[in-house]
């Protein structure tokens, strides 16, 4: 093992007090689940089921959504196996709590301290692992190498900035990437980046987000929300981050000059920010949905959907959505527009969508999403779409058609993943 990894492990082996303090701080900020905090240290309150365990890891809500369709495929191929799904955020755990099929186990991913990782691996002893996107945690990857567990890196991406950073430590990058039996990337550029770092078996599979299941909805809630709108003009700012709620309110004030009855719906990415969002709305008449599912009234101007797992409801109720983290104070990065387009909700987006640039570029080229460059452009686009029904319908229909055309992505991914999975599980059966 190289010097950098030895240093990493040496520091973390003695860092328990620091990591405990970090977890305690996250707990105070609502970013950890007090009842399940031991899971972050590799301690599970659940026994390992007998037989085969297939482990999927997705960091947060976006990856968790993509894993659901994979779980369906894996359970069909390996009905006797147990699927273990790990994520790292409270939001993702809450999202999955009502969506995971019976028999699928969710656990929080352990912090990457060697002792905690070893405890997790010794307990669950996964037979095959699918790692979503690009989180490369050294202690876990080295632990999987040591146990000779086959691992596939799926939906992988690597920015040029990350590539340059990893190229400063080529031996470390090569060592970590040796963990993966197969790497499936989102784009050819991503594939070239992984190959440049020494990865062996790399293929382009496309983006699994194209194949995600349509977001669910409670039909009674949808009927109630639509009834409360009374044919008002409506637009949605979905998955907002800090700075975007203020932007939504400024846009709302301008739009009232041409659409006096307009309702702006804000769905924050992190509902715990609700108090700050209300303050950001200032004198506008705001209403929090909260857990009581309070509905907007005729005088509501800003409806803040501070609930979890209801984006499917709002994408069905609103004809138009801007997908958040494209104008945010944190530098942006974007969120998944496929979910809105699948449900016939027209998509617009801002300039900072670098984490999903290929998806947005493809949608824009197909007329399936509309970019806005700045706040004035944002306003002009909203005004045009909300006052020209045919223009809005054309954009929405193009988005839906585009997402339907991408349905082959999942088939291609499974065609490459299944041989690796079958080989891994057959080897286990032979060894037994």
C-alpha positions, -999 to 999 in steps of 0.1 A, spaced: 0 0 0 14 34 -9 24 62 15 -7 84 11 -31 56 19 -10 45 49 -11 81 61 -49 83 56 -55 51 76 -31 61 103 -48 94 108 -83 79 109 -74 51 131 -67 76 159 -95 100 150 -124 85 169 -129 116 192 -128 140 162 -153 118 142 -175 115 172 -176 152 176 -184 156 139 -213 132 141 -226 149 172 -225 183 153 -243 168 124 -269 153 148 -275 187 163 -281 201 128 -306 174 119 -282 157 95 -280 124 114 -306 100 128 -301 97 166 -318 63 167 -295 49 140 -263 67 148 -244 35 155 -248 25 119 -225 53 110 -199 35 130 -206 2 113 -228 -12 141 -261 -27 129 -291 -36 150 -301 -61 124 -287 -96 119 -272 -106 86 -297 -128 67 -284 -162 57 -275 -168 21 -265 -143 -5 -263 -105 2 -261 -81 -27 -251 -46 -15 -259 -14 -34 -245 20 -23 -259 53 -33 -248 85 -15 -279 106 -14 -315 110 -27 -305 112 -64 -286 79 -63 -312 63 -40 -339 70 -66 -318 53 -93 -312 22 -72 -349 14 -70 -351 2 -106 -318 -17 -101 -332 -34 -70 -362 -45 -90 -340 -61 -117 -317 -78 -91 -346 -93 -72 -359 -107 -104 -326 -122 -114 -317 -134 -78 -349 -140 -59 -332 -158 -31 -307 -131 -24 -311 -103 2 -305 -67 -11 -288 -43 13 -290 -7 3 -268 20 20 -271 58 18 -254 86 37 -281 111 44 -313 114 65 -332 128 35 -324 97 15 -334 74 43 -367 92 47 -373 90 10 -367 53 9 -387 45 40 -419 42 19 -405 30 -13 -382 1 -7 -397 -33 -15 -403 -57 14 -372 -76 23 -348 -50 12 -326 -37 41 -316 -1 44 -286 10 65 -266 42 68 -232 40 52 -204 39 78 -180 68 82 -147 58 65 -127 50 96 -109 16 91 -123 1 123 -159 11 115 -156 -1 79 -142 -34 91 -170 -38 115 -196 -32 87 -180 -56 63 -175 -83 89 -212 -81 98 -228 -79 64 -202 -99 44 -216 -89 10 -212 -113 -19 -215 -87 -47 -215 -49 -46 -228 -22 -69 -214 13 -61 -233 42 -76 -216 72 -91 -182 84 -79 -177 83 -42 -143 66 -37 -138 60 1 -104 45 6 -110 25 37 -141 8 23 -125 1 -11 -94 -13 4 -116 -35 27 -135 -48 -3 -102 -56 -21 -90 -74 10 -121 -96 11 -120 -102 -27 -155 -90 -31 -165 -82 -67 -176 -46 -71 -191 -27 -100 -189 11 -102 -221 22 -119 -232 55 -134 -197 68 -128 -187 103 -136 -154 122 -131 -150 159 -137 -119 174 -152 -112 190 -119 -114 157 -101 -93 140 -127 -65 166 -123 -67 162 -85 -64 124 -87 -36 127 -113 -15 143 -85 -17 109 -67 -16 84 -96 -6 54 -74 -34 60 -49 -60 64 -77 -48 32 -94 -49 12 -62 -84 23 -54 -98 17 -89 -84 -18 -88 -113 -26 -65 -138 -25 -94 -143 -55 -116 -162 -32 -140 -167 5 -143 -197 18 -163 -196 55 -170 -222 81 -180 -202 95 -209 -172 88 -231 -153 117 -215 -158 100 -181 -146 67 -195 -114 84 -208 -108 100 -174 -111 67 -156 -88 50 -181 -63 78 -177 -62 69 -139 -54 33 -146 -89 17 -144 -89 -16 -163 -124 -25 -175 -143 6 -184 -173 10 -206 -199 37 -214 -234 28 -204 -252 61 -204 -269 76 -174 -291 54 -153 -312 84 -143 -328 81 -177 -343 48 -167 -356 59 -133 -392 50 -123 -418 77 -124 -421 94 -90 -451 81 -70 -481 102 -60 -511 99 -36 -540 104 -59 -562 118 -32 -535 144 -24 -532 153 -61 -570 158 -65 -571 180 -34 -541 201 -45 -555 206 -80 -589 215 -66 -573 242 -43 -555 258 -73 -588 268 -90 -571 271 -124 -546 297 -111 -514 301 -131 -487 281 -113 -450 274 -116 -427 253 -95 -391 258 -83 -381 222 -73 -352 210 -51 -341 246 -43 -309 255 -24 -299 286 -5 -303 317 -26 -329 302 -50 -359 309 -27 -350 346 -28 -348 344 -65 -382 327 -68 -397 355 -47 -383 382 -69 -396 365 -99 -430 361 -83 -433 398 -77 -425 406 -113 -449 379 -126 -478 393 -106 -477 424 -129 -489 403 -158 -504 373 -139 -520 388 -107 -533 354 -94 -500 335 -99 -489 309 -73 -453 300 -69 -445 266 -53 -411 261 -37 -400 226 -29 -367 229 -9 -341 202 -12 -337 203 25 -370 210 43 -353 217 76 -345 251 61 -381 261 62 -377 289 87 -350 306 67 -371 302 35 -401 319 51 -378 348 62 -365 350 26 -400 354 13 -404 387 33 -438 403 30 -452 378 5 -480 357 18 -464 323 24 -478 290 35 -459 259 47 -474 226 37 -457 207 66 -468 172 76 -505 183 78 -506 187 40 -521 222 43 -534 234 9 -528 268 -6 -557 293 -3 -568 320 -27 -545 346 -11 -514 323 -9 -486 337 -30 -457 314 -21 -465 277 -12 -435 261 5 -437 223 2 -415 215 32 -423 178 31 -403 148 19 -411 125 -10 -438 146 -27 -421 159 -58 -442 135 -78 -473 153 -66 -460 188 -75 -446 178 -109 -481 165 -117 -499 196 -104 -476 223 -119 -473 226 -157 -438 241 -154 -407 236 -132 -373 250 -128 -350 224 -114 -330 237 -85 -294 241 -77 -288 259 -109 -287 294 -94 -278 285 -58 -253 302 -36 -232 270 -32 -220 271 -68 -247 249 -83 -244 216 -99 -279 208 -108 -305 182 -100 -322 155 -121 -347 170 -146 -358 135 -159 -383 131 -131 -402 163 -141 -401 156 -178 -414 120 -173 -446 134 -157 -453 160 -184 -440 189 -165 -421 214 -187 -385 219 -176 -364 250 -175 -329 253 -159 -302 278 -150 -265 279 -161 -249 260 -132 -258 223 -139 -223 210 -143 -230 177 -125 -257 168 -150 -244 187 -180 -248 159 -205 -285 153 -196 -293 190 -198 -274 194 -231 -292 164 -246 -326 176 -235 -320 211 -247 -308 199 -281 -340 178 -284 -362 208 -274 -371 189 -242 -358 215 -217 -352 253 -220 -321 270 -205 -322 304 -189 -290 324 -186 -297 348 -158 -325 363 -137 -339 385 -164 -339 356 -189 -356 335 -162 -384 360 -159 -389 364 -197 -390 326 -201 -415 321 -173 -437 350 -186 -437 336 -222 -445 300 -211 -472 309 -186 -490 333 -211 -486 310 -242 -503 277 -235 -492 262 -268 -455 270 -262 -458 254 -228 -475 223 -241 -449 219 -268 -420 220 -243 -438 196 -219 -446 171 -247 -410 172 -260 -397 164 -225 -420 135 -221 -411 121 -255 -374 125 -248 -375 105 -216 -395 78 -232 -369 75 -259 -341 68 -234 -357 35 -221 -329 13 -235 -303 26 -210 -314 1 -183 -312 -29 -207 -277 -20 -217 -265 -16 -181 -280 -48 -170 -265 -67 -199 -231 -57 -186 -237 -60 -149 -254 -94 -148 -225 -115 -161 -203 -100 -133 -230 -107 -107 -236 -142 -119 -199 -150 -119 -195 -136 -84 -224 -156 -70 -215 -188 -88 -180 -186 -74 -195 -183 -39 -218 -213 -45 -189 -234 -57 -167 -224 -28 -195 -234 -4 
